[in-house]
Amino acid sequence: MISVDATDNQGTGGVIVDKVCTSFDELPITLNADQVATVLGISRANAYTVMRSSGFPTIHIGKRMVVPKEKLRMWMDAQTSQIAG
């Protein structure tokens, strides 16, 4: 289970929903660093490091960084196949 805080669209960081996702499909379309950290089981600091790395599917919107969940899934699949192959 993944706990996801949905913030308002005004950029103020106000939490309006605290939802527990039981599957990847229930995650929001884009994930912030805290959500990426939760999904990958890493710290927030490591999530920022990964999100800044080459080859990671981060979208930069001003100073904000988000990751489309489907691109994250494809990145995770690619990492898994590199390890297995």
HTML snippet that shows the backbone in 3Dmol.js (N, CA, C, O; Angstrom):
<script src="https://3Dmol.org/build/3Dmol-min.js"></script>
<div id="view" style="width:600px;height:400px;position:relative"></div>
<script>
const pdb = `
ATOM      1  N   MET A   1       0.835  -1.175   0.000  1.00  0.00           N
ATOM      2  CA  MET A   1       0.000   0.000   0.000  1.00  0.00           C
ATOM      3  C   MET A   1       0.879   1.236   0.000  1.00  0.00           C
ATOM      4  O   MET A   1       1.901   1.293   0.683  1.00  0.00           O
ATOM      5  N   ILE A   2       0.462   2.224  -0.777  1.00  0.00           N
ATOM      6  CA  ILE A   2       1.227   3.451  -0.927  1.00  0.00           C
ATOM      7  C   ILE A   2       0.344   4.608  -0.500  1.00  0.00           C
ATOM      8  O   ILE A   2      -0.766   4.757  -1.013  1.00  0.00           O
ATOM      9  N   SER A   3       0.812   5.427   0.424  1.00  0.00           N
ATOM     10  CA  SER A   3       0.074   6.599   0.855  1.00  0.00           C
ATOM     11  C   SER A   3       0.486   7.775  -0.017  1.00  0.00           C
ATOM     12  O   SER A   3       1.674   8.065  -0.155  1.00  0.00           O
ATOM     13  N   VAL A   4      -0.485   8.444  -0.598  1.00  0.00           N
ATOM     14  CA  VAL A   4      -0.213   9.554  -1.505  1.00  0.00           C
ATOM     15  C   VAL A   4      -0.950  10.782  -1.016  1.00  0.00           C
ATOM     16  O   VAL A   4      -2.159  10.735  -0.786  1.00  0.00           O
ATOM     17  N   ASP A   5      -0.228  11.886  -0.854  1.00  0.00           N
ATOM     18  CA  ASP A   5      -0.851  13.159  -0.526  1.00  0.00           C
ATOM     19  C   ASP A   5      -1.084  13.903  -1.828  1.00  0.00           C
ATOM     20  O   ASP A   5      -0.144  14.137  -2.587  1.00  0.00           O
ATOM     21  N   ALA A   6      -2.316  14.273  -2.090  1.00  0.00           N
ATOM     22  CA  ALA A   6      -2.629  15.078  -3.268  1.00  0.00           C
ATOM     23  C   ALA A   6      -2.645  16.534  -2.822  1.00  0.00           C
ATOM     24  O   ALA A   6      -3.346  16.881  -1.872  1.00  0.00           O
ATOM     25  N   THR A   7      -1.884  17.385  -3.492  1.00  0.00           N
ATOM     26  CA  THR A   7      -1.827  18.791  -3.123  1.00  0.00           C
ATOM     27  C   THR A   7      -2.729  19.605  -4.029  1.00  0.00           C
ATOM     28  O   THR A   7      -3.123  19.155  -5.105  1.00  0.00           O
ATOM     29  N   ASP A   8      -3.049  20.803  -3.581  1.00  0.00           N
ATOM     30  CA  ASP A   8      -3.901  21.661  -4.389  1.00  0.00           C
ATOM     31  C   ASP A   8      -3.170  22.111  -5.654  1.00  0.00           C
ATOM     32  O   ASP A   8      -1.950  21.976  -5.750  1.00  0.00           O
ATOM     33  N   ASN A   9      -3.903  22.636  -6.606  1.00  0.00           N
ATOM     34  CA  ASN A   9      -3.326  23.049  -7.890  1.00  0.00           C
ATOM     35  C   ASN A   9      -2.759  24.453  -7.861  1.00  0.00           C
ATOM     36  O   ASN A   9      -2.267  24.935  -8.881  1.00  0.00           O
ATOM     37  N   GLN A  10      -2.812  25.119  -6.726  1.00  0.00           N
ATOM     38  CA  GLN A  10      -2.323  26.487  -6.631  1.00  0.00           C
ATOM     39  C   GLN A  10      -0.841  26.551  -6.276  1.00  0.00           C
ATOM     40  O   GLN A  10      -0.271  27.641  -6.223  1.00  0.00           O
ATOM     41  N   GLY A  11      -0.214  25.419  -6.034  1.00  0.00           N
ATOM     42  CA  GLY A  11       1.205  25.399  -5.717  1.00  0.00           C
ATOM     43  C   GLY A  11       1.524  25.796  -4.290  1.00  0.00           C
ATOM     44  O   GLY A  11       2.686  26.026  -3.957  1.00  0.00           O
ATOM     45  N   THR A  12       0.512  25.881  -3.444  1.00  0.00           N
ATOM     46  CA  THR A  12       0.747  26.289  -2.069  1.00  0.00           C
ATOM     47  C   THR A  12       1.145  25.127  -1.185  1.00  0.00           C
ATOM     48  O   THR A  12       1.559  25.323  -0.042  1.00  0.00           O
ATOM     49  N   GLY A  13       1.022  23.906  -1.713  1.00  0.00           N
ATOM     50  CA  GLY A  13       1.407  22.734  -0.944  1.00  0.00           C
ATOM     51  C   GLY A  13       0.351  22.263   0.026  1.00  0.00           C
ATOM     52  O   GLY A  13       0.595  21.345   0.809  1.00  0.00           O
ATOM     53  N   GLY A  14      -0.830  22.880  -0.011  1.00  0.00           N
ATOM     54  CA  GLY A  14      -1.902  22.474   0.887  1.00  0.00           C
ATOM     55  C   GLY A  14      -2.414  21.089   0.549  1.00  0.00           C
ATOM     56  O   GLY A  14      -2.780  20.819  -0.595  1.00  0.00           O
ATOM     57  N   VAL A  15      -2.443  20.216   1.535  1.00  0.00           N
ATOM     58  CA  VAL A  15      -2.909  18.854   1.305  1.00  0.00           C
ATOM     59  C   VAL A  15      -4.429  18.849   1.355  1.00  0.00           C
ATOM     60  O   VAL A  15      -5.031  19.323   2.318  1.00  0.00           O
ATOM     61  N   ILE A  16      -5.051  18.304   0.297  1.00  0.00           N
ATOM     62  CA  ILE A  16      -6.499  18.218   0.285  1.00  0.00           C
ATOM     63  C   ILE A  16      -6.983  16.774   0.381  1.00  0.00           C
ATOM     64  O   ILE A  16      -8.137  16.532   0.735  1.00  0.00           O
ATOM     65  N   VAL A  17      -6.122  15.823   0.072  1.00  0.00           N
ATOM     66  CA  VAL A  17      -6.510  14.415   0.127  1.00  0.00           C
ATOM     67  C   VAL A  17      -5.314  13.597   0.593  1.00  0.00           C
ATOM     68  O   VAL A  17      -4.191  13.824   0.143  1.00  0.00           O
ATOM     69  N   ASP A  18      -5.545  12.663   1.478  1.00  0.00           N
ATOM     70  CA  ASP A  18      -4.527  11.685   1.855  1.00  0.00           C
ATOM     71  C   ASP A  18      -5.108  10.337   1.479  1.00  0.00           C
ATOM     72  O   ASP A  18      -5.975   9.811   2.177  1.00  0.00           O
ATOM     73  N   LYS A  19      -4.631   9.775   0.372  1.00  0.00           N
ATOM     74  CA  LYS A  19      -5.208   8.550  -0.169  1.00  0.00           C
ATOM     75  C   LYS A  19      -4.185   7.431  -0.081  1.00  0.00           C
ATOM     76  O   LYS A  19      -3.005   7.630  -0.368  1.00  0.00           O
ATOM     77  N   VAL A  20      -4.641   6.267   0.313  1.00  0.00           N
ATOM     78  CA  VAL A  20      -3.792   5.093   0.320  1.00  0.00           C
ATOM     79  C   VAL A  20      -4.075   4.320  -0.955  1.00  0.00           C
ATOM     80  O   VAL A  20      -5.193   3.855  -1.179  1.00  0.00           O
ATOM     81  N   CYS A  21      -3.054   4.186  -1.785  1.00  0.00           N
ATOM     82  CA  CYS A  21      -3.186   3.457  -3.045  1.00  0.00           C
ATOM     83  C   CYS A  21      -2.774   2.006  -2.812  1.00  0.00           C
ATOM     84  O   CYS A  21      -1.737   1.732  -2.207  1.00  0.00           O
ATOM     85  N   THR A  22      -3.582   1.102  -3.290  1.00  0.00           N
ATOM     86  CA  THR A  22      -3.260  -0.309  -3.130  1.00  0.00           C
ATOM     87  C   THR A  22      -2.684  -0.909  -4.399  1.00  0.00           C
ATOM     88  O   THR A  22      -2.270  -2.068  -4.409  1.00  0.00           O
ATOM     89  N   SER A  23      -2.656  -0.119  -5.478  1.00  0.00           N
ATOM     90  CA  SER A  23      -2.048  -0.591  -6.718  1.00  0.00           C
ATOM     91  C   SER A  23      -1.401   0.576  -7.448  1.00  0.00           C
ATOM     92  O   SER A  23      -1.720   1.738  -7.197  1.00  0.00           O
ATOM     93  N   PHE A  24      -0.499   0.251  -8.345  1.00  0.00           N
ATOM     94  CA  PHE A  24       0.200   1.268  -9.131  1.00  0.00           C
ATOM     95  C   PHE A  24      -0.791   2.083  -9.950  1.00  0.00           C
ATOM     96  O   PHE A  24      -0.599   3.285 -10.138  1.00  0.00           O
ATOM     97  N   ASP A  25      -1.840   1.447 -10.435  1.00  0.00           N
ATOM     98  CA  ASP A  25      -2.827   2.124 -11.274  1.00  0.00           C
ATOM     99  C   ASP A  25      -3.590   3.217 -10.534  1.00  0.00           C
ATOM    100  O   ASP A  25      -4.118   4.129 -11.171  1.00  0.00           O
ATOM    101  N   GLU A  26      -3.660   3.150  -9.223  1.00  0.00           N
ATOM    102  CA  GLU A  26      -4.363   4.156  -8.431  1.00  0.00           C
ATOM    103  C   GLU A  26      -3.535   5.411  -8.183  1.00  0.00           C
ATOM    104  O   GLU A  26      -4.065   6.411  -7.700  1.00  0.00           O
ATOM    105  N   LEU A  27      -2.248   5.375  -8.505  1.00  0.00           N
ATOM    106  CA  LEU A  27      -1.398   6.546  -8.309  1.00  0.00           C
ATOM    107  C   LEU A  27      -1.828   7.670  -9.239  1.00  0.00           C
ATOM    108  O   LEU A  27      -2.428   7.410 -10.282  1.00  0.00           O
ATOM    109  N   PRO A  28      -1.530   8.924  -8.876  1.00  0.00           N
ATOM    110  CA  PRO A  28      -1.843  10.032  -9.777  1.00  0.00           C
ATOM    111  C   PRO A  28      -1.045   9.922 -11.078  1.00  0.00           C
ATOM    112  O   PRO A  28      -0.055   9.193 -11.143  1.00  0.00           O
ATOM    113  N   ILE A  29      -1.469  10.635 -12.093  1.00  0.00           N
ATOM    114  CA  ILE A  29      -0.816  10.580 -13.412  1.00  0.00           C
ATOM    115  C   ILE A  29       0.654  11.008 -13.333  1.00  0.00           C
ATOM    116  O   ILE A  29       1.506  10.424 -14.001  1.00  0.00           O
ATOM    117  N   THR A  30       0.948  12.017 -12.523  1.00  0.00           N
ATOM    118  CA  THR A  30       2.338  12.421 -12.315  1.00  0.00           C
ATOM    119  C   THR A  30       2.662  12.320 -10.832  1.00  0.00           C
ATOM    120  O   THR A  30       1.803  12.525  -9.975  1.00  0.00           O
ATOM    121  N   LEU A  31       3.926  11.997 -10.547  1.00  0.00           N
ATOM    122  CA  LEU A  31       4.374  11.812  -9.170  1.00  0.00           C
ATOM    123  C   LEU A  31       5.428  12.850  -8.819  1.00  0.00           C
ATOM    124  O   LEU A  31       6.288  13.175  -9.637  1.00  0.00           O
ATOM    125  N   ASN A  32       5.358  13.365  -7.605  1.00  0.00           N
ATOM    126  CA  ASN A  32       6.395  14.271  -7.130  1.00  0.00           C
ATOM    127  C   ASN A  32       7.496  13.458  -6.438  1.00  0.00           C
ATOM    128  O   ASN A  32       7.429  12.230  -6.386  1.00  0.00           O
ATOM    129  N   ALA A  33       8.491  14.142  -5.916  1.00  0.00           N
ATOM    130  CA  ALA A  33       9.638  13.448  -5.317  1.00  0.00           C
ATOM    131  C   ALA A  33       9.235  12.575  -4.128  1.00  0.00           C
ATOM    132  O   ALA A  33       9.746  11.467  -3.973  1.00  0.00           O
ATOM    133  N   ASP A  34       8.326  13.066  -3.295  1.00  0.00           N
ATOM    134  CA  ASP A  34       7.892  12.272  -2.144  1.00  0.00           C
ATOM    135  C   ASP A  34       7.201  10.988  -2.600  1.00  0.00           C
ATOM    136  O   ASP A  34       7.413   9.923  -2.020  1.00  0.00           O
ATOM    137  N   GLN A  35       6.385  11.093  -3.626  1.00  0.00           N
ATOM    138  CA  GLN A  35       5.671   9.926  -4.136  1.00  0.00           C
ATOM    139  C   GLN A  35       6.619   8.947  -4.817  1.00  0.00           C
ATOM    140  O   GLN A  35       6.479   7.735  -4.659  1.00  0.00           O
ATOM    141  N   VAL A  36       7.592   9.473  -5.581  1.00  0.00           N
ATOM    142  CA  VAL A  36       8.604   8.613  -6.209  1.00  0.00           C
ATOM    143  C   VAL A  36       9.385   7.872  -5.128  1.00  0.00           C
ATOM    144  O   VAL A  36       9.661   6.679  -5.258  1.00  0.00           O
ATOM    145  N   ALA A  37       9.739   8.585  -4.062  1.00  0.00           N
ATOM    146  CA  ALA A  37      10.466   7.960  -2.949  1.00  0.00           C
ATOM    147  C   ALA A  37       9.659   6.820  -2.346  1.00  0.00           C
ATOM    148  O   ALA A  37      10.204   5.753  -2.063  1.00  0.00           O
ATOM    149  N   THR A  38       8.373   7.037  -2.150  1.00  0.00           N
ATOM    150  CA  THR A  38       7.514   6.003  -1.572  1.00  0.00           C
ATOM    151  C   THR A  38       7.412   4.798  -2.493  1.00  0.00           C
ATOM    152  O   THR A  38       7.535   3.658  -2.046  1.00  0.00           O
ATOM    153  N   VAL A  39       7.186   5.048  -3.785  1.00  0.00           N
ATOM    154  CA  VAL A  39       7.043   3.954  -4.745  1.00  0.00           C
ATOM    155  C   VAL A  39       8.325   3.131  -4.833  1.00  0.00           C
ATOM    156  O   VAL A  39       8.272   1.902  -4.878  1.00  0.00           O
ATOM    157  N   LEU A  40       9.479   3.806  -4.858  1.00  0.00           N
ATOM    158  CA  LEU A  40      10.757   3.102  -5.005  1.00  0.00           C
ATOM    159  C   LEU A  40      11.329   2.615  -3.672  1.00  0.00           C
ATOM    160  O   LEU A  40      12.290   1.847  -3.656  1.00  0.00           O
ATOM    161  N   GLY A  41      10.750   3.053  -2.567  1.00  0.00           N
ATOM    162  CA  GLY A  41      11.242   2.623  -1.255  1.00  0.00           C
ATOM    163  C   GLY A  41      12.582   3.235  -0.904  1.00  0.00           C
ATOM    164  O   GLY A  41      13.436   2.591  -0.295  1.00  0.00           O
ATOM    165  N   ILE A  42      12.760   4.500  -1.301  1.00  0.00           N
ATOM    166  CA  ILE A  42      14.012   5.218  -1.027  1.00  0.00           C
ATOM    167  C   ILE A  42      13.696   6.511  -0.285  1.00  0.00           C
ATOM    168  O   ILE A  42      12.532   6.879  -0.126  1.00  0.00           O
ATOM    169  N   SER A  43      14.739   7.191   0.163  1.00  0.00           N
ATOM    170  CA  SER A  43      14.524   8.453   0.868  1.00  0.00           C
ATOM    171  C   SER A  43      14.152   9.558  -0.127  1.00  0.00           C
ATOM    172  O   SER A  43      14.356   9.427  -1.334  1.00  0.00           O
ATOM    173  N   ARG A  44      13.609  10.635   0.408  1.00  0.00           N
ATOM    174  CA  ARG A  44      13.265  11.795  -0.422  1.00  0.00           C
ATOM    175  C   ARG A  44      14.516  12.353  -1.096  1.00  0.00           C
ATOM    176  O   ARG A  44      14.476  12.717  -2.271  1.00  0.00           O
ATOM    177  N   ALA A  45      15.616  12.422  -0.366  1.00  0.00           N
ATOM    178  CA  ALA A  45      16.874  12.933  -0.934  1.00  0.00           C
ATOM    179  C   ALA A  45      17.335  12.063  -2.100  1.00  0.00           C
ATOM    180  O   ALA A  45      17.764  12.581  -3.130  1.00  0.00           O
ATOM    181  N   ASN A  46      17.247  10.746  -1.942  1.00  0.00           N
ATOM    182  CA  ASN A  46      17.624   9.846  -3.034  1.00  0.00           C
ATOM    183  C   ASN A  46      16.664   9.963  -4.212  1.00  0.00           C
ATOM    184  O   ASN A  46      17.073   9.818  -5.364  1.00  0.00           O
ATOM    185  N   ALA A  47      15.398  10.223  -3.932  1.00  0.00           N
ATOM    186  CA  ALA A  47      14.431  10.415  -5.018  1.00  0.00           C
ATOM    187  C   ALA A  47      14.830  11.625  -5.859  1.00  0.00           C
ATOM    188  O   ALA A  47      14.784  11.565  -7.088  1.00  0.00           O
ATOM    189  N   TYR A  48      15.221  12.717  -5.211  1.00  0.00           N
ATOM    190  CA  TYR A  48      15.679  13.896  -5.960  1.00  0.00           C
ATOM    191  C   TYR A  48      16.934  13.575  -6.772  1.00  0.00           C
ATOM    192  O   TYR A  48      17.070  14.032  -7.907  1.00  0.00           O
ATOM    193  N   THR A  49      17.840  12.803  -6.206  1.00  0.00           N
ATOM    194  CA  THR A  49      19.050  12.414  -6.932  1.00  0.00           C
ATOM    195  C   THR A  49      18.688  11.615  -8.180  1.00  0.00           C
ATOM    196  O   THR A  49      19.212  11.877  -9.262  1.00  0.00           O
ATOM    197  N   VAL A  50      17.801  10.649  -8.030  1.00  0.00           N
ATOM    198  CA  VAL A  50      17.363   9.826  -9.162  1.00  0.00           C
ATOM    199  C   VAL A  50      16.645  10.688 -10.188  1.00  0.00           C
ATOM    200  O   VAL A  50      16.869  10.537 -11.389  1.00  0.00           O
ATOM    201  N   MET A  51      15.784  11.590  -9.727  1.00  0.00           N
ATOM    202  CA  MET A  51      15.006  12.426 -10.647  1.00  0.00           C
ATOM    203  C   MET A  51      15.886  13.384 -11.440  1.00  0.00           C
ATOM    204  O   MET A  51      15.501  13.824 -12.523  1.00  0.00           O
ATOM    205  N   ARG A  52      17.061  13.709 -10.911  1.00  0.00           N
ATOM    206  CA  ARG A  52      17.996  14.585 -11.627  1.00  0.00           C
ATOM    207  C   ARG A  52      18.957  13.804 -12.531  1.00  0.00           C
ATOM    208  O   ARG A  52      19.704  14.404 -13.304  1.00  0.00           O
ATOM    209  N   SER A  53      18.940  12.479 -12.438  1.00  0.00           N
ATOM    210  CA  SER A  53      19.898  11.679 -13.189  1.00  0.00           C
ATOM    211  C   SER A  53      19.497  11.543 -14.660  1.00  0.00           C
ATOM    212  O   SER A  53      18.319  11.592 -15.016  1.00  0.00           O
ATOM    213  N   SER A  54      20.503  11.372 -15.484  1.00  0.00           N
ATOM    214  CA  SER A  54      20.286  11.195 -16.916  1.00  0.00           C
ATOM    215  C   SER A  54      19.540   9.891 -17.164  1.00  0.00           C
ATOM    216  O   SER A  54      19.852   8.864 -16.562  1.00  0.00           O
ATOM    217  N   GLY A  55      18.560   9.937 -18.050  1.00  0.00           N
ATOM    218  CA  GLY A  55      17.820   8.735 -18.392  1.00  0.00           C
ATOM    219  C   GLY A  55      16.574   8.507 -17.555  1.00  0.00           C
ATOM    220  O   GLY A  55      15.771   7.629 -17.872  1.00  0.00           O
ATOM    221  N   PHE A  56      16.397   9.287 -16.483  1.00  0.00           N
ATOM    222  CA  PHE A  56      15.187   9.149 -15.674  1.00  0.00           C
ATOM    223  C   PHE A  56      14.133  10.083 -16.257  1.00  0.00           C
ATOM    224  O   PHE A  56      14.449  11.222 -16.600  1.00  0.00           O
ATOM    225  N   PRO A  57      12.892   9.629 -16.376  1.00  0.00           N
ATOM    226  CA  PRO A  57      11.867  10.382 -17.110  1.00  0.00           C
ATOM    227  C   PRO A  57      11.228  11.541 -16.338  1.00  0.00           C
ATOM    228  O   PRO A  57      10.014  11.563 -16.132  1.00  0.00           O
ATOM    229  N   THR A  58      12.041  12.490 -15.919  1.00  0.00           N
ATOM    230  CA  THR A  58      11.553  13.629 -15.151  1.00  0.00           C
ATOM    231  C   THR A  58      11.113  14.752 -16.085  1.00  0.00           C
ATOM    232  O   THR A  58      11.777  15.051 -17.078  1.00  0.00           O
ATOM    233  N   ILE A  59       9.987  15.362 -15.750  1.00  0.00           N
ATOM    234  CA  ILE A  59       9.517  16.557 -16.451  1.00  0.00           C
ATOM    235  C   ILE A  59       9.760  17.739 -15.524  1.00  0.00           C
ATOM    236  O   ILE A  59       9.369  17.717 -14.357  1.00  0.00           O
ATOM    237  N   HIS A  60      10.406  18.764 -16.049  1.00  0.00           N
ATOM    238  CA  HIS A  60      10.666  19.983 -15.278  1.00  0.00           C
ATOM    239  C   HIS A  60       9.629  21.030 -15.660  1.00  0.00           C
ATOM    240  O   HIS A  60       9.503  21.392 -16.829  1.00  0.00           O
ATOM    241  N   ILE A  61       8.894  21.509 -14.674  1.00  0.00           N
ATOM    242  CA  ILE A  61       7.902  22.562 -14.874  1.00  0.00           C
ATOM    243  C   ILE A  61       8.303  23.693 -13.947  1.00  0.00           C
ATOM    244  O   ILE A  61       7.968  23.694 -12.762  1.00  0.00           O
ATOM    245  N   GLY A  62       9.026  24.656 -14.503  1.00  0.00           N
ATOM    246  CA  GLY A  62       9.613  25.686 -13.659  1.00  0.00           C
ATOM    247  C   GLY A  62      10.625  25.026 -12.743  1.00  0.00           C
ATOM    248  O   GLY A  62      11.531  24.339 -13.214  1.00  0.00           O
ATOM    249  N   LYS A  63      10.484  25.222 -11.444  1.00  0.00           N
ATOM    250  CA  LYS A  63      11.369  24.578 -10.470  1.00  0.00           C
ATOM    251  C   LYS A  63      10.835  23.219 -10.017  1.00  0.00           C
ATOM    252  O   LYS A  63      11.514  22.479  -9.305  1.00  0.00           O
ATOM    253  N   ARG A  64       9.628  22.909 -10.432  1.00  0.00           N
ATOM    254  CA  ARG A  64       8.997  21.659 -10.006  1.00  0.00           C
ATOM    255  C   ARG A  64       9.441  20.496 -10.892  1.00  0.00           C
ATOM    256  O   ARG A  64       9.633  20.657 -12.098  1.00  0.00           O
ATOM    257  N   MET A  65       9.600  19.336 -10.283  1.00  0.00           N
ATOM    258  CA  MET A  65       9.935  18.122 -11.023  1.00  0.00           C
ATOM    259  C   MET A  65       8.842  17.090 -10.757  1.00  0.00           C
ATOM    260  O   MET A  65       8.478  16.834  -9.609  1.00  0.00           O
ATOM    261  N   VAL A  66       8.326  16.503 -11.833  1.00  0.00           N
ATOM    262  CA  VAL A  66       7.337  15.444 -11.715  1.00  0.00           C
ATOM    263  C   VAL A  66       7.709  14.314 -12.673  1.00  0.00           C
ATOM    264  O   VAL A  66       8.455  14.510 -13.633  1.00  0.00           O
ATOM    265  N   VAL A  67       7.179  13.146 -12.393  1.00  0.00           N
ATOM    266  CA  VAL A  67       7.454  11.969 -13.220  1.00  0.00           C
ATOM    267  C   VAL A  67       6.118  11.341 -13.613  1.00  0.00           C
ATOM    268  O   VAL A  67       5.327  10.978 -12.742  1.00  0.00           O
ATOM    269  N   PRO A  68       5.860  11.208 -14.916  1.00  0.00           N
ATOM    270  CA  PRO A  68       4.644  10.510 -15.325  1.00  0.00           C
ATOM    271  C   PRO A  68       4.701   9.055 -14.856  1.00  0.00           C
ATOM    272  O   PRO A  68       5.715   8.384 -15.042  1.00  0.00           O
ATOM    273  N   LYS A  69       3.621   8.569 -14.253  1.00  0.00           N
ATOM    274  CA  LYS A  69       3.663   7.229 -13.660  1.00  0.00           C
ATOM    275  C   LYS A  69       3.931   6.150 -14.708  1.00  0.00           C
ATOM    276  O   LYS A  69       4.609   5.168 -14.404  1.00  0.00           O
ATOM    277  N   GLU A  70       3.426   6.300 -15.919  1.00  0.00           N
ATOM    278  CA  GLU A  70       3.672   5.280 -16.949  1.00  0.00           C
ATOM    279  C   GLU A  70       5.133   5.279 -17.387  1.00  0.00           C
ATOM    280  O   GLU A  70       5.690   4.222 -17.684  1.00  0.00           O
ATOM    281  N   LYS A  71       5.759   6.461 -17.427  1.00  0.00           N
ATOM    282  CA  LYS A  71       7.194   6.537 -17.748  1.00  0.00           C
ATOM    283  C   LYS A  71       8.018   5.934 -16.621  1.00  0.00           C
ATOM    284  O   LYS A  71       9.041   5.296 -16.870  1.00  0.00           O
ATOM    285  N   LEU A  72       7.576   6.133 -15.373  1.00  0.00           N
ATOM    286  CA  LEU A  72       8.258   5.514 -14.236  1.00  0.00           C
ATOM    287  C   LEU A  72       8.174   3.997 -14.342  1.00  0.00           C
ATOM    288  O   LEU A  72       9.157   3.297 -14.098  1.00  0.00           O
ATOM    289  N   ARG A  73       7.005   3.494 -14.705  1.00  0.00           N
ATOM    290  CA  ARG A  73       6.838   2.047 -14.863  1.00  0.00           C
ATOM    291  C   ARG A  73       7.783   1.514 -15.947  1.00  0.00           C
ATOM    292  O   ARG A  73       8.423   0.480 -15.758  1.00  0.00           O
ATOM    293  N   MET A  74       7.869   2.219 -17.079  1.00  0.00           N
ATOM    294  CA  MET A  74       8.759   1.783 -18.166  1.00  0.00           C
ATOM    295  C   MET A  74      10.221   1.846 -17.730  1.00  0.00           C
ATOM    296  O   MET A  74      11.006   0.963 -18.077  1.00  0.00           O
ATOM    297  N   TRP A  75      10.598   2.883 -16.969  1.00  0.00           N
ATOM    298  CA  TRP A  75      11.967   3.006 -16.463  1.00  0.00           C
ATOM    299  C   TRP A  75      12.277   1.845 -15.522  1.00  0.00           C
ATOM    300  O   TRP A  75      13.354   1.255 -15.594  1.00  0.00           O
ATOM    301  N   MET A  76      11.333   1.519 -14.641  1.00  0.00           N
ATOM    302  CA  MET A  76      11.539   0.406 -13.706  1.00  0.00           C
ATOM    303  C   MET A  76      11.680  -0.904 -14.465  1.00  0.00           C
ATOM    304  O   MET A  76      12.524  -1.729 -14.114  1.00  0.00           O
ATOM    305  N   ASP A  77      10.874  -1.112 -15.494  1.00  0.00           N
ATOM    306  CA  ASP A  77      10.982  -2.326 -16.318  1.00  0.00           C
ATOM    307  C   ASP A  77      12.351  -2.406 -16.985  1.00  0.00           C
ATOM    308  O   ASP A  77      12.960  -3.475 -17.036  1.00  0.00           O
ATOM    309  N   ALA A  78      12.836  -1.264 -17.501  1.00  0.00           N
ATOM    310  CA  ALA A  78      14.141  -1.230 -18.162  1.00  0.00           C
ATOM    311  C   ALA A  78      15.264  -1.554 -17.173  1.00  0.00           C
ATOM    312  O   ALA A  78      16.209  -2.268 -17.508  1.00  0.00           O
ATOM    313  N   GLN A  79      15.152  -1.019 -15.946  1.00  0.00           N
ATOM    314  CA  GLN A  79      16.174  -1.297 -14.927  1.00  0.00           C
ATOM    315  C   GLN A  79      16.172  -2.768 -14.557  1.00  0.00           C
ATOM    316  O   GLN A  79      17.228  -3.365 -14.348  1.00  0.00           O
ATOM    317  N   THR A  80      14.990  -3.348 -14.476  1.00  0.00           N
ATOM    318  CA  THR A  80      14.857  -4.769 -14.135  1.00  0.00           C
ATOM    319  C   THR A  80      15.447  -5.644 -15.227  1.00  0.00           C
ATOM    320  O   THR A  80      16.124  -6.631 -14.938  1.00  0.00           O
ATOM    321  N   SER A  81      15.192  -5.284 -16.488  1.00  0.00           N
ATOM    322  CA  SER A  81      15.713  -6.115 -17.589  1.00  0.00           C
ATOM    323  C   SER A  81      17.227  -5.992 -17.682  1.00  0.00           C
ATOM    324  O   SER A  81      17.889  -6.943 -18.096  1.00  0.00           O
ATOM    325  N   GLN A  82      17.804  -4.832 -17.302  1.00  0.00           N
ATOM    326  CA  GLN A  82      19.267  -4.689 -17.313  1.00  0.00           C
ATOM    327  C   GLN A  82      19.900  -5.588 -16.260  1.00  0.00           C
ATOM    328  O   GLN A  82      20.966  -6.161 -16.481  1.00  0.00           O
ATOM    329  N   ILE A  83      19.235  -5.708 -15.114  1.00  0.00           N
ATOM    330  CA  ILE A  83      19.753  -6.546 -14.038  1.00  0.00           C
ATOM    331  C   ILE A  83      19.635  -8.012 -14.419  1.00  0.00           C
ATOM    332  O   ILE A  83      20.558  -8.793 -14.191  1.00  0.00           O
ATOM    333  N   ALA A  84      18.498  -8.387 -14.999  1.00  0.00           N
ATOM    334  CA  ALA A  84      18.249  -9.783 -15.366  1.00  0.00           C
ATOM    335  C   ALA A  84      19.060 -10.210 -16.580  1.00  0.00           C
ATOM    336  O   ALA A  84      19.407 -11.383 -16.721  1.00  0.00           O
ATOM    337  N   GLY A  85      19.360  -9.256 -17.457  1.00  0.00           N
ATOM    338  CA  GLY A  85      20.029  -9.601 -18.704  1.00  0.00           C
ATOM    339  C   GLY A  85      21.479  -9.528 -18.576  1.00  0.00           C
ATOM    340  O   GLY A  85      22.197  -9.790 -19.540  1.00  0.00           O
TER     341      GLY A  85
END
`;
const viewer = $3Dmol.createViewer("view");
viewer.addModel(pdb, "pdb");
viewer.setStyle({}, {cartoon: {color: "spectrum"}});
viewer.zoomTo();
viewer.render();
</script>
